[in-house]
Amino acid sequence: MSQTTMANPMLQPRIGKVVVNICVGKSGEPLKKAMTVLEKLVGQKPCQRMAKKAVRDWGIRMNEPIACIVTLRGQKAIEFTKSVLDVVDNKLSRSCFDTNGNFSIGIKEHIEIAGVRYDPSLGIFGMDVCVAMEKLGYHVKRRRILKAHVGHRHKLQPEEAVEYVKRTFGTEIVE
């Protein structure tokens, strides 16, 4: 990390948000169970996501709720990311990172997360965890009032995100 990055707090990377998604593929009781699991896991109420198109072979109708999602920010996002990285033994592939420095992790069973107990009435669910990285001040590009252009030099590079994950979480990056 360069001296400029260390001196200027606006150039330091951080976790903008963590999105946790459980896609069940059908509505009704399985979706309610997935929502209960997600609420117990993160401590926030999840919201449902609708099917964008109908798939007759799978029995999915358009606008039918088939998934649930939760967005975490701040300290909750950091704590949840730590617990998820423990599931994958603090190892990430370089291919997990995109061109903006964001990374995603897939978990096959939610009971692998530390502190989660198996409940036979709910079952076992897999989930996708997407971590959106950004630099401080980048939100001016997305806000509703007084949107502003953010220069390409302020955009987070994948190498900076990799260094942040290594330093903050002690994660090993596998090629």
Secondary structure, DSSP 8 states (H G I E B T S, - for coil): --HHHHH-GGGSEEEEEEEEEEE-SS-SHHHHHHHHHHHHHHSS--EEEE-SS-BGGGTB-TT-EEEEEEEE-THHHHHHHHHHHHHTTTEEEGGGB-TTS-EEEEES-GGGSTT----TTT----EEEEEEEEETTGGGGT-SSS-----GGGS--HHHHHHHHHHHH--EEE-
